[in-house]
Amino acid sequence: MVILVTGANGQLGNEMRIIAKGSADKYIFTDVVDASEESIAMLKKLVGDDINTETEHLDITNLDAIREVVMREKVEAIVNCAAWTNVDAAEDPGKNDLVELLNAKAPENLAIAMKELNGLLVHISTDYVFGGDPYNTPCKEGQKGTPTGVYGQTKLRGEENIQKSGVNYIILRTAWLYSEFGKNFVKTMLNLTSTRPQLKVVFDQVGTPTYAYDLAQIIYDIVENRKYVGNTGIYHFSNEGVCSWYDFTKMIAEYSGQTGCDIRPCHSEEFPSPVKRPSYSVLDKTKVKQTFGLTIPYWTDSLRKCISNLLN
Ligand SMILES: NC(=O)c1ccc[n+]([C@@H]2O[C@H](COP(=O)([O-])OP(=O)(O)OC[C@H]3O[C@@H](n4cnc5c(N)ncnc54)[C@H](OP(=O)(O)O)[C@@H]3O)[C@@H](O)[C@H]2O)c1
């Protein structure tokens, strides 16, 4: 099988590089930028010098460019890890068109190209497609989307465009993604808890952290083992469990041995942001577990592994 990964130099894309190492299938890793020196060093540290760090340039907002590579390489599946992921910056009116192009139109481009070859599109979406209602139970796949900001609205339109295209698709909605790569909450908090004597973190927003490696592993399982056959549709995936950003930070500090920082809970109103974040944003994973026979790691177990990789 020939599998093309977009946004290969982001958090999830890099974890796909790790997971796909040693696969008998052909993986083509694409992005708009080359892999950073930092990411290449981390990849080599984690899985050895023979890891594939190459990047073929592909801008997924360009349908002709997508068509050219998928036809040339006879691509059978695309794993779309590319997106506009800066939630606050997406609210900048000057950026709105770009966010729409990348999060809504580009997934449609990928769907069109894969439909033409009767291939599969695996697309990643987000818990931000919800948020407008005061939920207090985990969100299910069939629940109506209620995005509150530009990021969530454009990600929801991306999902809808894929569904309308008629392509074979798996859409995986995830949340609170972190990894050894790029910028993320875990890396930020490792830095802050080691440099500040005191830190306030919100305790009135709860959700579930997701280790991008665990997400990459289930994508790999679904694609490599052809588990998508007869099972196309939308699924929710995060690690197991629920916590607040405050609890998340406490565990980051504990696992990294940063006992010198006094971490205190605070309310969201102390940190105003351009986008209203849901107070309860937990994804119900029953469908993904039952359909694909998964056992999903508990969030602290995965967090411990990621921190160990970052610090050792
Ligand atoms: N991060 C989270 O907390 C989170 C939570 C829920 C869902 N998700 C979803 O999970 C997926 C993966 O997220 P992530 O955190 O791994 O993203 P990420 O680290 O921001 O990586 C995205 C990659 O896509 C690249 N890209 C940007 N524009 C592109 C274009 N036009 N064509 C091709 N590639 C382009 C980016 O390059 P540049 O760096 O140069 O822009 C970057 O390398 C996304 O769909 C995201 O919406 C993320």
The ligand as an SDF file (V2000), in Angstrom:
LIG
                    3D

 48 52  0  0  0  0  0  0  0  0999 V2000
   -2.8670   20.3550   18.8160 N   0  0  0  0  0  0  0  0  0  0  0  0
   -3.9780   20.0210   19.4770 C   0  0  0  0  0  0  0  0  0  0  0  0
   -4.1190   20.2040   20.6940 O   0  0  0  0  0  0  0  0  0  0  0  0
   -5.1140   19.3660   18.7210 C   0  0  0  0  0  0  0  0  0  0  0  0
   -6.2740   19.0300   19.4110 C   0  0  0  0  0  0  0  0  0  0  0  0
   -7.3190   18.4260   18.7240 C   0  0  0  0  0  0  0  0  0  0  0  0
   -7.1870   18.1650   17.3640 C   0  0  0  0  0  0  0  0  0  0  0  0
   -6.0590   18.5140   16.7030 N   0  0  0  0  0  0  0  0  0  0  0  0
   -5.9610   18.2300   15.2740 C   0  0  0  0  0  0  0  0  0  0  0  0
   -4.9700   17.2350   15.1170 O   0  0  0  0  0  0  0  0  0  0  0  0
   -4.3070   17.4060   13.8540 C   0  0  0  0  0  0  0  0  0  0  0  0
   -2.8080   17.4120   14.0620 C   0  0  0  0  0  0  0  0  0  0  0  0
   -2.4850   18.4900   14.9550 O   0  0  0  0  0  0  0  0  0  0  0  0
   -0.9730   18.8230   15.3260 P   0  0  0  0  0  0  0  0  0  0  0  0
   -0.9950   19.4350   16.6860 O   0  0  0  0  0  0  0  0  0  0  0  0
   -0.1090   17.6460   15.0480 O   0  0  0  0  0  0  0  0  0  0  0  0
   -0.6700   19.9870   14.2570 O   0  0  0  0  0  0  0  0  0  0  0  0
    0.6810   20.8000   14.0570 P   0  0  0  0  0  0  0  0  0  0  0  0
    1.7320   20.3370   15.0010 O   0  0  0  0  0  0  0  0  0  0  0  0
    0.2920   22.2560   14.0370 O   0  0  0  0  0  0  0  0  0  0  0  0
    1.1400   20.3530   12.5950 O   0  0  0  0  0  0  0  0  0  0  0  0
    0.4660   20.7560   11.4330 C   0  0  0  0  0  0  0  0  0  0  0  0
    1.4620   20.7020   10.2940 C   0  0  0  0  0  0  0  0  0  0  0  0
    0.7730   21.0840    9.0810 O   0  0  0  0  0  0  0  0  0  0  0  0
    1.6380   21.9700    8.3730 C   0  0  0  0  0  0  0  0  0  0  0  0
    0.9120   22.8040    7.4060 N   0  0  0  0  0  0  0  0  0  0  0  0
    0.4840   24.0820    7.5570 C   0  0  0  0  0  0  0  0  0  0  0  0
   -0.0820   24.5200    6.4150 N   0  0  0  0  0  0  0  0  0  0  0  0
   -0.0030   23.5100    5.5160 C   0  0  0  0  0  0  0  0  0  0  0  0
   -0.3920   23.3700    4.1560 C   0  0  0  0  0  0  0  0  0  0  0  0
   -0.9990   24.3550    3.4950 N   0  0  0  0  0  0  0  0  0  0  0  0
   -0.1560   22.1970    3.5370 N   0  0  0  0  0  0  0  0  0  0  0  0
    0.4640   21.1870    4.2070 C   0  0  0  0  0  0  0  0  0  0  0  0
    0.8520   21.2600    5.4790 N   0  0  0  0  0  0  0  0  0  0  0  0
    0.6250   22.4180    6.1280 C   0  0  0  0  0  0  0  0  0  0  0  0
    2.2640   22.7830    9.4800 C   0  0  0  0  0  0  0  0  0  0  0  0
    3.3550   23.5350    9.0190 O   0  0  0  0  0  0  0  0  0  0  0  0
    3.6930   24.9190    9.7890 P   0  0  0  0  0  0  0  0  0  0  0  0
    4.1620   24.5230   11.1610 O   0  0  0  0  0  0  0  0  0  0  0  0
    4.7310   25.5530    8.9640 O   0  0  0  0  0  0  0  0  0  0  0  0
    2.3960   25.7080    9.8330 O   0  0  0  0  0  0  0  0  0  0  0  0
    2.6380   21.6860   10.4590 C   0  0  0  0  0  0  0  0  0  0  0  0
    3.8610   21.0670   10.1290 O   0  0  0  0  0  0  0  0  0  0  0  0
   -4.9010   18.6790   13.2540 C   0  0  0  0  0  0  0  0  0  0  0  0
   -5.9210   18.3450   12.3640 O   0  0  0  0  0  0  0  0  0  0  0  0
   -5.5100   19.3980   14.4290 C   0  0  0  0  0  0  0  0  0  0  0  0
   -6.6050   20.2300   14.0600 O   0  0  0  0  0  0  0  0  0  0  0  0
   -5.0030   19.0980   17.3580 C   0  0  0  0  0  0  0  0  0  0  0  0
  1  2  1  0
  2  3  2  0
  2  4  1  0
  4  5  1  0
  4 48  2  0
  5  6  2  0
  6  7  1  0
  7  8  2  0
  8  9  1  0
  8 48  1  0
  9 10  1  0
  9 46  1  0
 10 11  1  0
 11 12  1  0
 11 44  1  0
 12 13  1  0
 13 14  1  0
 14 15  2  0
 14 16  1  0
 14 17  1  0
 17 18  1  0
 18 19  2  0
 18 20  1  0
 18 21  1  0
 21 22  1  0
 22 23  1  0
 23 24  1  0
 23 42  1  0
 24 25  1  0
 25 26  1  0
 25 36  1  0
 26 27  1  0
 26 35  1  0
 27 28  2  0
 28 29  1  0
 29 30  1  0
 29 35  2  0
 30 31  1  0
 30 32  2  0
 32 33  1  0
 33 34  2  0
 34 35  1  0
 36 37  1  0
 36 42  1  0
 37 38  1  0
 38 39  2  0
 38 40  1  0
 38 41  1  0
 42 43  1  0
 44 45  1  0
 44 46  1  0
 46 47  1  0
M  CHG  2   8   1  16  -1
M  END
$$$$
